[in-house]
């Protein structure tokens, strides 16, 4: 599990709302984190699940990690798996796949 760059980001990506169980429906939810791709985005409140990718923290200015989205698809393709039609292995449904190979697991409170 990735540790986020600052307390503001931690609160932003972990906020929950009793009125809106789906974060994409909550107007107070601003940032979403996708562990599988190790990427952050500003939620676009248009009724769907759109986000605008961001590369820097809106609060502390820290450089956020580069997305691993392309690497995810490349790794599945290398294994002969089509992400759109084949069953995706369980380790690829979370950050487990890149944590194991990158060694980027950090403890809470450490910098970016």
MDTraj code that builds the backbone (N, CA, C; nanometers):
import mdtraj as md
import numpy as np

residues = "UNK UNK UNK UNK UNK UNK UNK UNK UNK UNK UNK UNK UNK UNK UNK UNK UNK UNK UNK UNK UNK UNK UNK UNK UNK UNK UNK UNK UNK UNK UNK UNK UNK UNK UNK UNK UNK UNK UNK UNK UNK UNK UNK UNK UNK UNK UNK UNK UNK UNK UNK UNK UNK UNK UNK UNK UNK UNK UNK UNK UNK UNK UNK UNK UNK UNK UNK UNK UNK UNK UNK UNK UNK UNK UNK UNK UNK UNK UNK UNK UNK UNK UNK UNK UNK UNK UNK UNK UNK UNK UNK UNK UNK UNK UNK UNK UNK UNK UNK UNK UNK UNK UNK UNK UNK UNK UNK UNK UNK UNK UNK UNK".split()
xyz = np.array([
    [0.0848, -0.1178, 0.0000],
    [0.0000, 0.0000, 0.0000],
    [0.0892, 0.1239, 0.0000],
    [0.0620, 0.2156, -0.0884],
    [0.1401, 0.3382, -0.0987],
    [0.1020, 0.4313, 0.0144],
    [0.2019, 0.5010, 0.0647],
    [0.1799, 0.6080, 0.1602],
    [0.1779, 0.7366, 0.0804],
    [0.0835, 0.8207, 0.1097],
    [0.0660, 0.9430, 0.0327],
    [0.1569, 1.0533, 0.0853],
    [0.1733, 1.1571, 0.0074],
    [0.2746, 1.2591, 0.0302],
    [0.2512, 1.3482, 0.1518],
    [0.1271, 1.3707, 0.1919],
    [0.1006, 1.4610, 0.3032],
    [-0.0342, 1.4255, 0.3667],
    [-0.0589, 1.4810, 0.4833],
    [-0.1840, 1.4531, 0.5545],
    [-0.3060, 1.4965, 0.4744],
    [-0.2946, 1.6064, 0.4008],
    [-0.4075, 1.6525, 0.3182],
    [-0.4422, 1.5479, 0.2126],
    [-0.3413, 1.4913, 0.1485],
    [-0.3651, 1.3904, 0.0461],
    [-0.4221, 1.2637, 0.1084],
    [-0.3704, 1.2258, 0.2239],
    [-0.4235, 1.1076, 0.2919],
    [-0.5727, 1.1252, 0.3170],
    [-0.6109, 1.2414, 0.3706],
    [-0.7535, 1.2676, 0.3967],
    [-0.8333, 1.2707, 0.2666],
    [-0.7776, 1.3308, 0.1646],
    [-0.8500, 1.3451, 0.0377],
    [-0.8817, 1.2094, -0.0262],
    [-0.7860, 1.1186, -0.0279],
    [-0.8078, 0.9911, -0.0963],
    [-0.8780, 0.8874, -0.0090],
    [-0.8872, 0.9144, 0.1214],
    [-0.9518, 0.8173, 0.2093],
    [-1.0838, 0.8676, 0.2666],
    [-1.1288, 0.9845, 0.2240],
    [-1.2536, 1.0389, 0.2766],
    [-1.3707, 0.9501, 0.2369],
    [-1.4713, 0.9497, 0.3210],
    [-1.5936, 0.8765, 0.2911],
    [-1.7121, 0.9641, 0.3306],
    [-1.8268, 0.9291, 0.2794],
    [-1.9453, 1.0111, 0.2991],
    [-2.0646, 0.9193, 0.3249],
    [-2.1387, 0.9463, 0.4301],
    [-2.2546, 0.8621, 0.4614],
    [-2.3692, 0.8862, 0.3627],
    [-2.3708, 1.0004, 0.2983],
    [-2.4771, 1.0314, 0.2020],
    [-2.4470, 0.9716, 0.0651],
    [-2.3182, 0.9652, 0.0304],
    [-2.2760, 0.9164, -0.1012],
    [-2.1767, 0.8016, -0.0851],
    [-2.2245, 0.6784, -0.0797],
    [-2.1316, 0.5653, -0.0652],
    [-2.0302, 0.5561, -0.1799],
    [-2.0674, 0.6015, -0.2982],
    [-1.9755, 0.6036, -0.4122],
    [-1.9063, 0.7393, -0.4140],
    [-1.7751, 0.7412, -0.3978],
    [-1.6987, 0.8669, -0.3914],
    [-1.7215, 0.9552, -0.5147],
    [-1.7477, 0.8945, -0.6289],
    [-1.7671, 0.9722, -0.7507],
    [-1.8994, 1.0488, -0.7503],
    [-1.9892, 1.0136, -0.6591],
    [-2.1158, 1.0851, -0.6451],
    [-2.1085, 1.1966, -0.5410],
    [-2.0038, 1.1987, -0.4620],
    [-1.9919, 1.2947, -0.3515],
    [-1.9192, 1.4216, -0.3971],
    [-1.9854, 1.5369, -0.3876],
    [-1.9195, 1.6608, -0.4304],
    [-1.8001, 1.7003, -0.3437],
    [-1.7888, 1.6419, -0.2241],
    [-1.6753, 1.6725, -0.1366],
    [-1.5521, 1.5881, -0.1676],
    [-1.5678, 1.4800, -0.2445],
    [-1.4543, 1.3964, -0.2842],
    [-1.3848, 1.4657, -0.4008],
    [-1.2575, 1.4946, -0.3842],
    [-1.1846, 1.5733, -0.4835],
    [-1.0808, 1.4894, -0.5583],
    [-1.0080, 1.4074, -0.4847],
    [-0.8975, 1.3316, -0.5443],
    [-0.9227, 1.1827, -0.5257],
    [-0.8912, 1.1055, -0.6282],
    [-0.9009, 0.9599, -0.6220],
    [-0.7617, 0.9021, -0.6455],
    [-0.7315, 0.7946, -0.5740],
    [-0.6060, 0.7230, -0.5925],
    [-0.6390, 0.5829, -0.6408],
    [-0.5690, 0.5375, -0.7437],
    [-0.5890, 0.4051, -0.8012],
    [-0.4649, 0.3211, -0.7734],
    [-0.4671, 0.2406, -0.6673],
    [-0.3480, 0.1627, -0.6300],
    [-0.2965, 0.0731, -0.7420],
    [-0.3871, 0.0126, -0.8170],
    [-0.3471, -0.0798, -0.9234],
    [-0.2522, -0.0127, -1.0223],
    [-0.2760, 0.1160, -1.0502],
    [-0.1930, 0.1901, -1.1443],
    [-0.1000, 0.2892, -1.0755],
    [-0.1100, 0.3006, -0.9439],
    [-0.0289, 0.3956, -0.8665],
    [-0.0428, 0.5363, -0.9252],
    [-0.1697, 0.5770, -0.9460],
    [-0.1925, 0.7080, -1.0057],
    [-0.3027, 0.7835, -0.9321],
    [-0.2926, 0.9145, -0.9421],
    [-0.3855, 1.0051, -0.8760],
    [-0.4617, 1.0851, -0.9811],
    [-0.5846, 1.1237, -0.9474],
    [-0.6603, 1.2083, -1.0379],
    [-0.7617, 1.2931, -0.9639],
    [-0.7918, 1.4093, -1.0210],
    [-0.8981, 1.4961, -0.9710],
    [-1.0288, 1.4402, -1.0252],
    [-1.1255, 1.4156, -0.9375],
    [-1.2542, 1.3604, -0.9780],
    [-1.3325, 1.4643, -1.0568],
    [-1.3834, 1.4223, -1.1724],
    [-1.4694, 1.5063, -1.2547],
    [-1.6126, 1.4676, -1.2191],
    [-1.6819, 1.5556, -1.1543],
    [-1.8184, 1.5250, -1.1090],
    [-1.9182, 1.5471, -1.2221],
    [-1.9187, 1.4496, -1.3142],
    [-2.0067, 1.4569, -1.4304],
    [-2.1068, 1.3416, -1.4345],
    [-2.1206, 1.2719, -1.3210],
    [-2.2124, 1.1590, -1.3145],
    [-2.1479, 1.0259, -1.3464],
    [-2.0219, 1.0273, -1.3840],
    [-1.9509, 0.9040, -1.4165],
    [-1.8319, 0.8853, -1.3239],
    [-1.7310, 0.8179, -1.3751],
    [-1.6115, 0.7905, -1.2948],
    [-1.4870, 0.8523, -1.3581],
    [-1.5044, 0.9638, -1.4256],
    [-1.3923, 1.0312, -1.4907],
    [-1.3017, 1.1004, -1.3896],
    [-1.1726, 1.1000, -1.4215],
    [-1.0743, 1.1750, -1.3433],
    [-0.9780, 1.2423, -1.4405],
    [-0.9183, 1.3501, -1.3938],
    [-0.8105, 1.4169, -1.4670],
    [-0.6827, 1.3831, -1.3923],
    [-0.5923, 1.3131, -1.4586],
    [-0.4677, 1.2732, -1.3944],
    [-0.3880, 1.3937, -1.3465],
    [-0.3238, 1.3774, -1.2316],
    [-0.2394, 1.4842, -1.1779],
    [-0.1000, 1.4280, -1.1498],
    [-0.0014, 1.5162, -1.1563],
    [0.1370, 1.4752, -1.1360],
    [0.2001, 1.5375, -1.0125],
    [0.1296, 1.6349, -0.9535],
    [0.1782, 1.7021, -0.8333],
    [0.0647, 1.7127, -0.7329],
    [0.0974, 1.7040, -0.6054],
    [-0.0017, 1.7161, -0.4988],
    [-0.0566, 1.8587, -0.4975],
    [-0.1890, 1.8749, -0.4967],
    [-0.2474, 2.0091, -0.4934],
    [-0.2201, 2.0841, -0.3627],
    [-0.1818, 2.0134, -0.2565],
    [-0.1623, 2.0760, -0.1263],
    [-0.0154, 2.1034, -0.0944],
    [0.0698, 2.0028, -0.1106],
    [0.2102, 2.0221, -0.0706],
    [0.3040, 2.0386, -0.1895],
    [0.2555, 2.0132, -0.3094],
    [0.3372, 2.0302, -0.4286],
    [0.4300, 1.9143, -0.4605],
    [0.4257, 1.8080, -0.3810],
    [0.5142, 1.6934, -0.4051],
    [0.4864, 1.6327, -0.5421],
    [0.5934, 1.5873, -0.6063],
    [0.5785, 1.5157, -0.7329],
    [0.5176, 1.3798, -0.7011],
    [0.4074, 1.3465, -0.7657],
    [0.3412, 1.2183, -0.7440],
    [0.4064, 1.1136, -0.8325],
    [0.3901, 0.9871, -0.7989],
    [0.4566, 0.8826, -0.8778],
    [0.4056, 0.8812, -1.0218],
    [0.4913, 0.8376, -1.1113],
    [0.4484, 0.8186, -1.2496],
    [0.3501, 0.7029, -1.2536],
    [0.2465, 0.7180, -1.3320],
    [0.1455, 0.6133, -1.3460],
    [0.2094, 0.4844, -1.3967],
    [0.1584, 0.3751, -1.3467],
    [0.2039, 0.2434, -1.3902],
    [0.1008, 0.1782, -1.4824],
    [0.0055, 0.2574, -1.5327],
    [-0.1019, 0.2062, -1.6185],
    [-0.0460, 0.1357, -1.7428],
    [0.0424, 0.2009, -1.8164],
    [0.0986, 0.1388, -1.9371],
    [0.1755, 0.0126, -1.9017],
    [0.2502, 0.0168, -1.7938],
    [0.3268, -0.1003, -1.7490],
    [0.2346, -0.2164, -1.7145],
    [0.1173, -0.1840, -1.6532],
    [0.0182, -0.2858, -1.6161],
    [-0.0272, -0.3600, -1.7413],
    [-0.0684, -0.2844, -1.8438],
    [-0.1131, -0.3473, -1.9683],
    [0.0010, -0.4228, -2.0360],
    [0.1216, -0.3659, -2.0347],
    [0.2370, -0.4333, -2.0952],
    [0.2671, -0.5660, -2.0256],
    [0.2611, -0.5658, -1.8938],
    [0.2902, -0.6881, -1.8182],
    [0.1846, -0.7954, -1.8449],
    [0.0585, -0.7555, -1.8514],
    [-0.0459, -0.8535, -1.8843],
    [-0.0242, -0.9081, -2.0251],
    [0.0051, -0.8209, -2.1203],
    [0.0284, -0.8656, -2.2579],
    [0.1482, -0.9598, -2.2648],
    [0.2530, -0.9300, -2.1885],
    [0.3713, -1.0165, -2.1850],
    [0.3347, -1.1575, -2.1395],
    [0.2345, -1.1645, -2.0526],
    [0.1875, -1.2946, -2.0026],
    [0.0798, -1.3558, -2.0919],
    [0.0468, -1.2870, -2.2014],
    [-0.0551, -1.3391, -2.2929],
    [-0.1971, -1.3166, -2.2447],
    [-0.2169, -1.2182, -2.1593],
    [-0.3493, -1.1897, -2.1031],
    [-0.4038, -1.0629, -2.1671],
    [-0.5257, -1.0720, -2.2205],
    [-0.5944, -0.9549, -2.2741],
    [-0.6828, -0.9001, -2.1627],
    [-0.6491, -0.7822, -2.1132],
    [-0.7213, -0.7236, -1.9981],
    [-0.8682, -0.6990, -2.0276],
    [-0.9047, -0.6886, -2.1556],
    [-1.0440, -0.6621, -2.1914],
    [-1.1288, -0.7875, -2.2053],
    [-1.0641, -0.9025, -2.2225],
    [-1.1444, -1.0230, -2.2434],
    [-1.1051, -1.1409, -2.1549],
    [-0.9837, -1.1425, -2.1048],
    [-0.9390, -1.2542, -2.0212],
    [-0.9542, -1.2202, -1.8732],
    [-0.9525, -1.3240, -1.7924],
    [-0.9535, -1.3058, -1.6469],
    [-0.8188, -1.2479, -1.6043],
    [-0.8230, -1.1366, -1.5329],
    [-0.7010, -1.0727, -1.4837],
    [-0.6625, -1.1400, -1.3521],
    [-0.5369, -1.1847, -1.3387],
    [-0.4943, -1.2512, -1.2154],
    [-0.5162, -1.1616, -1.0929],
    [-0.5456, -1.2224, -0.9775],
    [-0.5763, -1.1448, -0.8572],
    [-0.4703, -1.0416, -0.8200],
    [-0.3419, -1.0734, -0.8366],
    [-0.2380, -0.9786, -0.7968],
    [-0.2378, -0.8529, -0.8840],
    [-0.3024, -0.8588, -1.0015],
    [-0.3102, -0.7430, -1.0902],
    [-0.4352, -0.6584, -1.0654],
    [-0.5156, -0.6968, -0.9687],
    [-0.6346, -0.6188, -0.9333],
    [-0.6059, -0.5203, -0.8206],
    [-0.4835, -0.5198, -0.7732],
    [-0.4420, -0.4290, -0.6660],
    [-0.3011, -0.3806, -0.6988],
    [-0.2381, -0.3201, -0.6001],
    [-0.1003, -0.2737, -0.6198],
    [0.0024, -0.3835, -0.5967],
    [-0.0433, -0.5037, -0.5669],
    [0.0481, -0.6135, -0.5357],
    [0.1487, -0.6371, -0.6485],
    [0.1052, -0.6291, -0.7727],
    [0.1923, -0.6612, -0.8863],
    [0.3120, -0.5681, -0.8941],
    [0.2955, -0.4400, -0.8706],
    [0.4092, -0.3483, -0.8815],
    [0.4832, -0.3328, -0.7500],
    [0.4173, -0.3506, -0.6383],
    [0.4863, -0.3418, -0.5097],
    [0.5944, -0.4495, -0.5006],
    [0.5632, -0.5675, -0.5467],
    [0.6568, -0.6792, -0.5394],
    [0.7805, -0.6558, -0.6247],
    [0.7622, -0.5951, -0.7412],
    [0.8749, -0.5783, -0.8325],
    [0.9508, -0.4480, -0.8103],
    [0.8820, -0.3434, -0.7633],
    [0.9463, -0.2126, -0.7464],
    [1.0163, -0.1949, -0.6124],
    [0.9668, -0.2628, -0.5111],
    [1.0213, -0.2411, -0.3783],
    [0.9944, -0.0995, -0.3281],
    [0.8793, -0.0429, -0.3663],
    [0.8495, 0.0958, -0.3331],
    [0.7563, 0.1085, -0.2119],
    [0.7431, 0.0046, -0.1356],
    [0.6573, 0.0126, -0.0163],
    [0.7220, 0.1061, 0.0839],
    [0.6476, 0.2050, 0.1283],
    [0.6982, 0.3013, 0.2251],
    [0.6085, 0.3012, 0.3458],
    [0.6632, 0.3460, 0.4557],
    [0.5875, 0.3552, 0.5796],
    [0.5121, 0.4883, 0.5848],
    [0.3990, 0.4878, 0.6518],
    [0.3190, 0.6095, 0.6687],
    [0.4038, 0.7202, 0.7282],
    [0.3898, 0.8403, 0.6732],
    [0.4597, 0.9556, 0.7258],
    [0.5900, 0.9863, 0.6569],
    [0.6395, 0.8941, 0.5719],
    [0.7621, 0.9217, 0.4992],
    [0.7296, 1.0110, 0.3808],
    [0.8262, 1.0803, 0.3332],
    [0.8080, 1.1724, 0.2212],
    [0.7804, 1.1011, 0.0920],
    [0.7611, 1.1793, -0.0156],
    [0.7284, 1.1218, -0.1456],
    [0.8410, 1.0389, -0.2042],
])
top = md.Topology()
chain = top.add_chain()
for i, resn in enumerate(residues, 1):
    res = top.add_residue(resn, chain, resSeq=i)
    for name in ("N", "CA", "C"):
        top.add_atom(name, md.element.get_by_symbol(name[0]), res)
traj = md.Trajectory(xyz[None], top)
